[in-house]
Amino acid sequence: MAEPNPTIELVERVERLLLRYDELRRTNELLSLQVTALTSERDSLKSRLSAARARVDALLERLPEADTKTPS
């Protein structure tokens, strides 16, 4: 059996590496988009939580003071 040509093996390996590089680059782009979307969603949720806390605090301020004395 003839020895494989080292140049051909090298070319095939480089082609496989280039394909893998493209796959990883596309995956990285998708993950970056997901990180951006999730960061935006997190920031929105934090803002909504802050607004809800402010509303709850305002409602608590409007409640009459509870009588802490126990009847004797």
DSSP file (Angstrom, degrees, kcal/mol; ACC not computed):
  #  RESIDUE AA STRUCTURE BP1 BP2  ACC     N-H-->O    O-->H-N    N-H-->O    O-->H-N    TCO  KAPPA ALPHA  PHI   PSI    X-CA   Y-CA   Z-CA
    1    1 A M              0   0    0      0, 0.0     2,-0.1     0, 0.0     0, 0.0   0.000 360.0 360.0 360.0 138.9    0.0    0.0    0.0
    2    2 A A        -     0   0    0      1,-0.1     3,-0.1     3,-0.0     0, 0.0  -0.428 360.0-107.0 -76.7 146.7    1.3    3.4   -0.9
    3    3 A E        -     0   0    0     -2,-0.1    -1,-0.1     1,-0.1     2,-0.1  -0.509  40.1-108.7 -68.9 135.5    2.3    5.9    1.8
    4    4 A P        -     0   0    0      0, 0.0    -1,-0.1     0, 0.0     3,-0.0  -0.387  36.6-104.5 -65.0 145.1   -0.3    8.8    2.0
    5    5 A N     >  -     0   0    0      1,-0.2     4,-2.2    -2,-0.1     3,-0.2  -0.579  23.0-145.9 -71.4 122.3    1.1   12.1    0.8
    6    6 A P  H  > S+     0   0    0      0, 0.0     4,-2.2     0, 0.0    -1,-0.2   0.818  98.6  56.0 -61.3 -29.8    1.9   14.3    3.8
    7    7 A T  H  > S+     0   0    0      2,-0.2     4,-2.5     1,-0.2     5,-0.2   0.918 107.7  47.4 -68.0 -42.4    0.9   17.4    1.9
    8    8 A I  H  > S+     0   0    0     -3,-0.2     4,-2.6     2,-0.2     5,-0.2   0.915 112.0  50.4 -65.3 -42.3   -2.6   16.0    1.2
    9    9 A E  H  X S+     0   0    0     -4,-2.2     4,-2.4     1,-0.2    -1,-0.2   0.910 111.3  49.1 -60.7 -41.6   -3.0   14.9    4.8
   10   10 A L  H  X S+     0   0    0     -4,-2.2     4,-2.6     2,-0.2    -2,-0.2   0.917 110.5  49.8 -64.6 -43.4   -2.0   18.4    5.9
   11   11 A V  H  X S+     0   0    0     -4,-2.5     4,-2.3     1,-0.2    -2,-0.2   0.917 111.7  48.8 -61.9 -43.5   -4.4   20.1    3.5
   12   12 A E  H  X S+     0   0    0     -4,-2.6     4,-2.3     1,-0.2    -1,-0.2   0.905 111.8  49.1 -63.5 -40.8   -7.3   17.8    4.8
   13   13 A R  H  X S+     0   0    0     -4,-2.4     4,-2.5     2,-0.2    -2,-0.2   0.916 110.8  49.6 -65.7 -42.2   -6.4   18.6    8.4
   14   14 A V  H  X S+     0   0    0     -4,-2.6     4,-2.4     2,-0.2    -2,-0.2   0.898 110.0  51.8 -63.2 -40.1   -6.4   22.3    7.7
   15   15 A E  H  X S+     0   0    0     -4,-2.3     4,-2.2     2,-0.2    -1,-0.2   0.912 110.4  48.2 -63.4 -42.0   -9.7   22.1    5.9
   16   16 A R  H  X S+     0   0    0     -4,-2.3     4,-2.5     1,-0.2    -2,-0.2   0.908 111.5  50.6 -64.0 -40.8  -11.2   20.3    8.9
   17   17 A L  H  X S+     0   0    0     -4,-2.5     4,-2.5     1,-0.2    -2,-0.2   0.892 109.3  50.9 -63.9 -39.0   -9.8   22.9   11.3
   18   18 A L  H  X S+     0   0    0     -4,-2.4     4,-2.3     2,-0.2    -1,-0.2   0.899 110.3  49.2 -66.0 -39.6  -11.3   25.7    9.2
   19   19 A L  H  X S+     0   0    0     -4,-2.2     4,-2.3     2,-0.2    -2,-0.2   0.927 112.3  48.1 -63.3 -44.1  -14.7   24.0    9.2
   20   20 A R  H  X S+     0   0    0     -4,-2.5     4,-2.6     1,-0.2    -2,-0.2   0.899 109.6  53.4 -63.1 -40.1  -14.4   23.6   13.0
   21   21 A Y  H  X S+     0   0    0     -4,-2.5     4,-2.6     2,-0.2    -1,-0.2   0.925 109.0  48.8 -60.3 -45.5  -13.4   27.2   13.3
   22   22 A D  H  X S+     0   0    0     -4,-2.3     4,-2.5     2,-0.2    -2,-0.2   0.908 111.3  50.1 -61.7 -41.8  -16.4   28.4   11.4
   23   23 A E  H  X S+     0   0    0     -4,-2.3     4,-2.5     1,-0.2    -2,-0.2   0.932 112.8  46.1 -61.6 -45.5  -18.7   26.2   13.5
   24   24 A L  H  X S+     0   0    0     -4,-2.6     4,-2.6     2,-0.2    -2,-0.2   0.874 111.1  52.5 -66.5 -37.0  -17.2   27.6   16.7
   25   25 A R  H  X S+     0   0    0     -4,-2.6     4,-2.3     2,-0.2    -1,-0.2   0.929 111.4  46.1 -64.6 -44.5  -17.4   31.2   15.4
   26   26 A R  H  X S+     0   0    0     -4,-2.5     4,-2.4     2,-0.2    -2,-0.2   0.915 112.9  50.2 -64.1 -42.3  -21.1   30.8   14.6
   27   27 A T  H  X S+     0   0    0     -4,-2.5     4,-2.6     1,-0.2    -2,-0.2   0.918 110.1  50.8 -60.6 -43.2  -21.8   29.2   18.0
   28   28 A N  H  X S+     0   0    0     -4,-2.6     4,-2.5     1,-0.2    -1,-0.2   0.900 108.7  51.5 -62.3 -41.3  -20.0   32.1   19.7
   29   29 A E  H  X S+     0   0    0     -4,-2.3     4,-2.2     2,-0.2    -1,-0.2   0.927 111.4  47.4 -60.8 -44.5  -22.1   34.6   17.8
   30   30 A L  H  X S+     0   0    0     -4,-2.4     4,-2.2     1,-0.2    -2,-0.2   0.911 112.4  48.9 -64.2 -42.0  -25.3   32.8   18.8
   31   31 A L  H  X S+     0   0    0     -4,-2.6     4,-2.5     1,-0.2    -1,-0.2   0.885 109.3  52.9 -65.6 -37.4  -24.1   32.7   22.4
   32   32 A S  H  X S+     0   0    0     -4,-2.5     4,-2.3     2,-0.2    -1,-0.2   0.905 109.0  49.8 -63.4 -40.6  -23.2   36.3   22.4
   33   33 A L  H  X S+     0   0    0     -4,-2.2     4,-2.5     2,-0.2    -2,-0.2   0.902 111.0  49.7 -63.6 -40.6  -26.7   37.2   21.1
   34   34 A Q  H  X S+     0   0    0     -4,-2.2     4,-3.0     2,-0.2     5,-0.2   0.904 109.5  50.9 -65.3 -40.6  -28.2   35.1   23.9
   35   35 A V  H  X S+     0   0    0     -4,-2.5     4,-2.5     2,-0.2    -2,-0.2   0.924 111.1  48.9 -62.3 -43.2  -26.1   36.8   26.5
   36   36 A T  H  X S+     0   0    0     -4,-2.3     4,-2.2     2,-0.2    -2,-0.2   0.930 113.7  46.0 -61.4 -46.0  -27.2   40.2   25.2
   37   37 A A  H  X S+     0   0    0     -4,-2.5     4,-2.5     1,-0.2    -2,-0.2   0.918 114.6  47.0 -64.3 -43.6  -30.9   39.1   25.2
   38   38 A L  H  X S+     0   0    0     -4,-3.0     4,-2.8     2,-0.2    -1,-0.2   0.869 110.5  52.4 -68.6 -35.3  -30.6   37.6   28.7
   39   39 A T  H  X S+     0   0    0     -4,-2.5     4,-2.5    -5,-0.2    -1,-0.2   0.918 111.0  47.6 -63.9 -42.7  -28.8   40.7   30.1
   40   40 A S  H  X S+     0   0    0     -4,-2.2     4,-2.3     2,-0.2    -2,-0.2   0.918 112.7  48.5 -63.4 -43.9  -31.6   42.9   28.7
   41   41 A E  H  X S+     0   0    0     -4,-2.5     4,-2.6     2,-0.2    -2,-0.2   0.917 111.4  50.3 -63.1 -43.0  -34.2   40.7   30.2
   42   42 A R  H  X S+     0   0    0     -4,-2.8     4,-2.7     1,-0.2    -2,-0.2   0.925 110.4  49.3 -60.2 -45.5  -32.4   40.6   33.6
   43   43 A D  H  X S+     0   0    0     -4,-2.5     4,-2.1     1,-0.2    -1,-0.2   0.894 111.4  49.6 -62.5 -39.5  -32.2   44.4   33.6
   44   44 A S  H  X S+     0   0    0     -4,-2.3     4,-2.4     2,-0.2    -1,-0.2   0.920 111.6  48.4 -64.4 -43.6  -35.9   44.7   32.7
   45   45 A L  H  X S+     0   0    0     -4,-2.6     4,-2.6     1,-0.2    -2,-0.2   0.888 110.2  51.7 -65.2 -38.9  -36.8   42.3   35.5
   46   46 A K  H  X S+     0   0    0     -4,-2.7     4,-2.3     2,-0.2    -1,-0.2   0.904 110.6  49.0 -63.3 -39.5  -34.6   44.2   38.0
   47   47 A S  H  X S+     0   0    0     -4,-2.1     4,-2.3     2,-0.2    -2,-0.2   0.918 112.1  47.7 -65.5 -43.5  -36.3   47.4   37.0
   48   48 A R  H  X S+     0   0    0     -4,-2.4     4,-2.5     2,-0.2    -2,-0.2   0.893 111.5  51.2 -64.2 -39.4  -39.8   45.9   37.4
   49   49 A L  H  X S+     0   0    0     -4,-2.6     4,-2.6     2,-0.2    -2,-0.2   0.915 109.5  50.0 -63.4 -42.8  -38.8   44.4   40.8
   50   50 A S  H  X S+     0   0    0     -4,-2.3     4,-2.2     1,-0.2    -2,-0.2   0.911 111.5  48.3 -62.4 -42.5  -37.6   47.8   42.0
   51   51 A A  H  X S+     0   0    0     -4,-2.3     4,-2.2     2,-0.2    -1,-0.2   0.906 111.5  50.1 -64.3 -41.3  -40.8   49.5   40.9
   52   52 A A  H  X S+     0   0    0     -4,-2.5     4,-2.6     1,-0.2    -2,-0.2   0.908 109.9  50.7 -65.3 -40.5  -42.9   46.8   42.6
   53   53 A R  H  X S+     0   0    0     -4,-2.6     4,-3.0     1,-0.2    -1,-0.2   0.910 108.9  51.6 -62.0 -40.8  -40.9   47.2   45.8
   54   54 A A  H  X S+     0   0    0     -4,-2.2     4,-2.2     2,-0.2    -1,-0.2   0.904 110.6  48.5 -63.1 -40.1  -41.5   51.0   45.6
   55   55 A R  H  X S+     0   0    0     -4,-2.2     4,-2.4     2,-0.2    -2,-0.2   0.917 112.3  48.2 -66.0 -42.3  -45.2   50.4   45.3
   56   56 A V  H  X S+     0   0    0     -4,-2.6     4,-2.7     2,-0.2    -2,-0.2   0.929 111.5  50.2 -63.6 -44.1  -45.3   47.9   48.2
   57   57 A D  H  X S+     0   0    0     -4,-3.0     4,-1.9     1,-0.2    -1,-0.2   0.902 110.4  50.4 -60.2 -40.5  -43.3   50.4   50.3
   58   58 A A  H  X S+     0   0    0     -4,-2.2     4,-1.1     1,-0.2    -1,-0.2   0.900 111.2  48.6 -64.8 -39.9  -45.8   53.2   49.4
   59   59 A L  H  X S+     0   0    0     -4,-2.4     4,-0.8     1,-0.2     3,-0.3   0.901 109.3  52.4 -66.3 -39.7  -48.7   50.9   50.4
   60   60 A L  H >< S+     0   0    0     -4,-2.7     3,-0.6     1,-0.2    -1,-0.2   0.871 105.4  55.5 -63.5 -35.9  -47.0   50.0   53.7
   61   61 A E  H 3< S+     0   0    0     -4,-1.9    -1,-0.2     1,-0.2    -2,-0.2   0.821 105.1  53.6 -64.7 -30.5  -46.6   53.7   54.5
   62   62 A R  H 3< S+     0   0    0     -4,-1.1    -1,-0.2    -3,-0.3    -2,-0.2   0.673  87.1 100.1 -80.5 -16.7  -50.3   54.2   54.0
   63   63 A L  S << S-     0   0    0     -4,-0.8     3,-0.1    -3,-0.6     2,-0.0  -0.420  82.8-108.6 -69.7 143.1  -51.3   51.5   56.5
   64   64 A P        -     0   0    0      0, 0.0     2,-0.1     0, 0.0    -1,-0.1  -0.357  43.4 -91.1 -67.5 153.6  -52.2   52.7   59.9
   65   65 A E        -     0   0    0      1,-0.1     2,-0.3    -4,-0.1    -4,-0.0  -0.429  43.1-120.6 -64.2 135.6  -49.8   52.0   62.7
   66   66 A A        -     0   0    0     -2,-0.1     2,-0.7    -3,-0.1    -1,-0.1  -0.596  23.3-116.7 -78.5 138.8  -50.5   48.6   64.4
   67   67 A D        -     0   0    0     -2,-0.3    -1,-0.1     1,-0.2    -2,-0.0  -0.672  29.3-173.2 -76.6 113.5  -51.2   48.8   68.1
   68   68 A T        +     0   0    0     -2,-0.7     2,-0.2     2,-0.1    -1,-0.2   0.563  52.8 100.9 -88.5  -7.8  -48.4   46.9   69.7
   69   69 A K        -     0   0    0      1,-0.0    -2,-0.0    -3,-0.0     3,-0.0  -0.562  69.2-135.6 -76.9 139.8  -49.8   47.0   73.2
   70   70 A T        -     0   0    0     -2,-0.2     2,-0.1     1,-0.1    -2,-0.1  -0.768  26.9-105.7 -93.4 140.9  -51.6   43.9   74.4
   71   71 A P              0   0    0      0, 0.0    -1,-0.1     0, 0.0     0, 0.0  -0.388 360.0 360.0 -66.2 140.4  -54.9   44.4   76.1
   72   72 A S              0   0    0     -2,-0.1    -2,-0.0    -3,-0.0    -3,-0.0   0.426 360.0 360.0-107.0 360.0  -54.7   43.8   79.9
